[in-house]
Amino acid sequence: MSWTSTERYRIRPAPGGLALVQELLNTRAIPPYGEDVLAGGGTGVRWLRDVTAAWAEEQGWPGPSGEPRAGDLERVRALRERLAALVTGEAEPVRAPTDVSLRPGLDEEGRVALVPAGSPGEWLEGAVWAQMLLAQADGTWQRLKLCREPACRSAFYDRSRNNSAVWHDVRRCGNAANLRASRARRKQRAAEAPAGE
């Protein structure tokens, strides 16, 4: 399956269904890579239609009902922001349930699957929550991260042995962060140096 929003950042997709969550997070605008995919009606509707159809086909599930409706893109943008807060650990606990439809089903191997239903926005939200639940259960959820570089914040899957990566690209984002830190240290040392030295 092609993950166009993730691939535009030259990032390898996360394994399994976590790639769907990563793809949604990577629809945000990050210059110079690209604009917010969900900002415009045309590109947002096309992305929503394409990603739900492709994911439904890959999973062997029925797809969403109908075409994207008014409010579907708003729903997906709100989900994206909530996911970003969850990934960074900044989300507030919410006791009220999210209004999505997930129906139990069985896959080819007899395992239970949570199959989303509803309009494209509802369907995607259900699929994303189901994949997050599975990722939390199998221990891969904590490897989905947002790049620590403030100008980037792209979603990446940490493949390091000890789950310690903080940048999606060490050469690009890591070097920028290290250069800023070095300049700040030099500026601090210069400010602390006695006059005349």
N, C-alpha and C positions, 0 to 999 in steps of 0.2 A: 504494500500500500504506500502511496506517496503522501508524505507529510509536508506540504508545500510551505507552511508557515515556519516550521522548524528547520527545514532544509535551507531556507533563504539565509539563515544565520550560520550555515555550514556546521550544523550540530547533528550528531548522530541521534536518531530517535531512541527513546527509552524502550526497554523490552516490553513486549506484550501490550496490554491495555493501558499501561502508564503512558504510552506514546500518544494516546488520544488526549489525555490530560495535558501533557507537554505541548501538544499541538495547539490546544485552546489557549494556553498561557502565551505561546509565541505568536499569537495574532496581534499582539500590541505593537505599536510603532517603536522602532529602535533605529534611529539614524546611524549610519548611512544605509543600513540594510533594507529598510522599507517602511511603508506607512502602516497605520492601524487597519488591518484587514476588515475589522467589524465596524469601522467608522462610517463608511458609505453604504447606502442601501444595496447598490448593485453588487459590489465586491463581497459585502457581508452575506447577502442572500445566496450568492453563488458558492461561497465557502461553506456555509451552513448546509446547503443542499448537497454539495459534493462530499463533504466529510461524513455526513450522516448516511448517505447512500453507500459510500465505500465501506464504512465500518459495519453497517448492517450486512452487506454482502460478505465481507470477510468473516463475520461471526456466524453467518447463516441465519440471521434473524429477519423478521419482517421489519421493513423500514418505517420511518415516520409517516403519520397520516397527513396527506395533503402537502401543499406548498407552504413555505414559511409565511406566517401570519404577522400582522402588525403586533409588535410587542415581543416577537421571538428574538430579534437582535438585542433588544434592551435586556431581556432575560439572560441571554448568553453573555453579554458584556458584564452584567452584575455578577454572574457566576464566575467569570474570569477574574474579577477583582477579589471575590471571596476566596478563590483558589490561591491567588497570589498571597493573600494574608495567611492562609493555611500552610502553604509551603514555607513561608518565612517564620512561622510560629507566632504571628501577630494577630491571629483571629481571636475574636471574643467567643466564648462558648455560647451556643444557641440551643436552647432546649426545645424551641418550637420546631416541628418537623418541616422539612422542605417539601413543597407540593410537587412531587414527581410520581409517575406511575412506573413501577417495576413489577413485572410478572415473572413468577418462577417458571423455568423451563429446564430441559435436559439437553446437554450437548451430545455429540456423537459417542463420547466415552462414558456416558451415563452420569456425568457430573452436573450438579445443579448450576444453572445460570440465571442471572437476574436480567430479564429482557425488558428494555425500555419500551414505552408506548407514548403516543400523543403526537402533537404537532412537532415540527422539526426542532424548535427550541426546547420544548418539554422533553422530547426524545433524547436530544443531546445531553441535557442536564441529567436525566436518569442514567444514561450510559456512563457519564463522567463519575457520578456518585458511586455507581456499581464498581467501576474500575478502581476508584480510590479505596473502597472497602476491600477489594481483593488485594491491592498493593499493600495495604496496612496489614492484612492477614499473612501475606507471604514475606513481609519484611523488606520490600523494595521501596515503600513510600518515602522513607527518610533519605533515599538517594536522589529524589527529585528536588532540585534546588533552583533558585534564581541567582544568576551571576551577581557577585557582590559589587561589581563596578557600577556606580550610580548611573552612568550614561548608557548602560547596557540593560541589565536586569532580565536577560533572556533565560528561559527555562532550559536546564540541561540535566542529564542523568549522570550522577557521579559514579564513574567506573573505577575509581581508585580503590586499592585494597582496603584502606582504613577509612573510607568515606570522608576524606578530608579536603576534597577540592572545593574551592570557593569561587573560581572564575570559569566561565564556559570555554575560554580560550586564554591560556596562560600568556602566550606571546602578545596578544592584543590587549586584553583587559588586565591581566596581571602586571604587565610592564607599565601600563598607564598608572595603576595604583601604586606600584613600587616607585615610580618616578615622582609622583606627587608626595609620597611619604619622605623620599630623600630630600626633595626641595624644602619640605616643611622642617625637617631636622636641621638642614643647613641654615635656614632662616632663624630657627630657634637658637642655634649655637651662636650665630652672629648677633642676635639680640642680647644674649647672655654674656657675651665677651666683654671684658672691661674696656673702657675707652682707651684708645692709644695702642691697642694690640693689633 
